[in-house]
């Protein structure tokens, strides 16, 4: 394969290559370019309305699901693309919040997504507030059937949990990691008894650069799309400079490089999960 990695975790999985809406008006003669794993792909919609992908003269496996285009670089996916049942549930708002470029390993971005301890310090006034800084004990496990990571019973006091909230409350969270560069967050909704779903799907440009695509599947009868997008981009904009100023752009998986704390249970599980997969892409090699 001509891609700038031989890691099967990347080559044999489905990687997001952009939103399906980006193919509007394309054809084989007028494709859209998309960067993936150090190479530039050509994407278009054929006469039957099906997405197509090519790298040079080579056709690549592609599918359109969950509002995005997913490419398997090797053409031999090791597993089906993950399910996202909330995407098609009646009554949910589906909002593509756009893609944000981040100059760091995508593994860092997913790990930050899982971290609640930084809420009061990085997202003060939104997802946290001093003195409400304690991360209560929660449960993390790897599902034996799907091999997905699930963090459950996560609770955190937040002054404004989403665009639909205007007062503080304790918010229930669930996290799900489906792939090394794809994760979901489920959190208390403005609709009683329901959880909003937020997908974070990373497009790996190379080992140290990604485009972070965020998708909402939420219950919100008051906010406009622009308000929902602005809220998510505000949160991500607060994270971006911190992510890009890590001492190591790539994720160190050896235990001595960075020390976890009690609030990092999800991070510890995520890093162990990556090691067990033999992850090399976006990883800082031990000295």
Beta strands, then each sheet from edge to edge (+ up, - down):
strand 1: 15-19
strand 2: 32-36
strand 3: 39-45
strand 4: 51-55
strand 5: 58-59
strand 6: 61-65
strand 7: 68-72
strand 8: 93-102
strand 9: 139-142
strand 10: 149-158
strand 11: 169-179
strand 12: 182-188
strand 13: 195-206
strand 14: 209-218
strand 15: 251-252
strand 16: 283-284
sheet 1: 1+ 7- 6+
sheet 2: 2+ 3- 4+ 5-
sheet 3: 8+ 14- 13+ 12- 11+ 10- 9+
sheet 4: 15+ 16+
end
